[in-house]
């Protein structure tokens, strides 16, 4: 078996490029949200109140349980955490056939 190189762990473990992209975006949002919650230096209960979640959901977020959060849910949480979220859509170079 040849050694393969991937630009992201998600490219290596997800079945399709679309799934890998979704996971990269979710992962980036979760990392930023985790940083923000930790910077607040409050209890999980208080963080939950600020984010409109339950304390167990905040625990899921802080422990990186990525499969418990959709991209849509994470974007909504980012807004509640006072982040301005943007994304860029750019053409990718076409691969040679």
C-alpha positions in Angstrom: 0.0 0.0 0.0 1.4 3.4 -1.0 1.8 6.2 1.4 -0.8 8.8 0.8 -0.6 12.4 1.8 -3.6 14.5 2.8 -4.0 18.2 3.4 -6.3 17.5 6.4 -7.0 14.7 8.7 -10.6 15.0 7.6 -9.6 14.3 4.0 -8.0 11.1 5.2 -10.8 9.8 7.3 -14.0 11.0 5.6 -15.5 9.1 2.6 -16.0 12.1 0.3 -14.5 15.5 -0.3 -17.8 17.1 0.7 -17.9 15.3 4.0 -14.3 16.3 4.7 -15.1 20.0 3.9 -18.0 19.9 6.3 -15.9 18.4 9.0 -13.1 21.0 8.5 -15.6 23.8 8.8 -17.2 22.3 11.9 -13.8 21.6 13.5 -12.7 25.2 12.9 -15.9 26.6 14.4 -15.7 24.3 17.4 -12.1 25.3 18.1 -13.0 29.0 18.1 -16.0 28.5 20.2 -14.0 26.4 22.7 -11.4 29.2 22.9 -14.1 31.8 23.5 -15.9 29.8 26.3 -12.6 29.2 28.0 -11.7 32.9 27.7 -14.9 33.8 29.5 -13.6 32.0 32.5 -17.0 31.1 33.7 -18.7 27.8 34.8 -20.2 25.6 32.1 -23.6 26.5 33.5 -22.9 30.2 32.9 -21.5 29.5 29.4 -24.6 27.4 28.7 -26.8 30.4 29.7 -24.8 32.7 27.3 -25.1 30.3 24.4 -28.7 29.2 25.0 -27.6 25.6 25.6 -27.8 23.1 28.4 -24.7 22.5 30.5 -24.2 19.0 29.0 -24.2 20.5 25.5 -21.5 22.9 26.6 -19.6 19.9 27.9 -20.0 18.2 24.5 -18.6 21.4 22.8 -15.6 21.7 25.2 -14.8 18.1 24.8 -14.8 18.2 21.0 -17.7 15.9 20.4 -18.0 17.2 16.8 -20.6 14.6 15.7 -23.1 16.1 18.1 -23.1 19.5 16.3 -24.2 20.4 12.8 -22.5 23.1 10.8 -25.7 25.1 11.1 -25.8 24.8 14.9 -22.2 25.9 15.2 -22.8 29.0 13.1 -25.7 29.9 15.3 -23.5 29.4 18.4 -20.8 31.5 16.9 -23.2 34.4 16.6 -24.2 34.0 20.2 -20.5 34.0 21.2 -20.2 37.3 19.4 -18.2 36.1 16.4 -18.5 37.5 12.9 -18.5 34.5 10.6 -17.7 34.6 6.9 -16.7 32.1 4.4 -15.1 32.4 1.0 -16.0 30.5 -2.1 -13.2 30.1 -4.5 -12.5 28.1 -7.6 -10.3 25.1 -7.1 -7.9 24.1 -9.8 -9.2 21.2 -11.8 -7.4 18.0 -11.5 -5.9 16.4 -14.7 -8.0 13.5 -15.8 
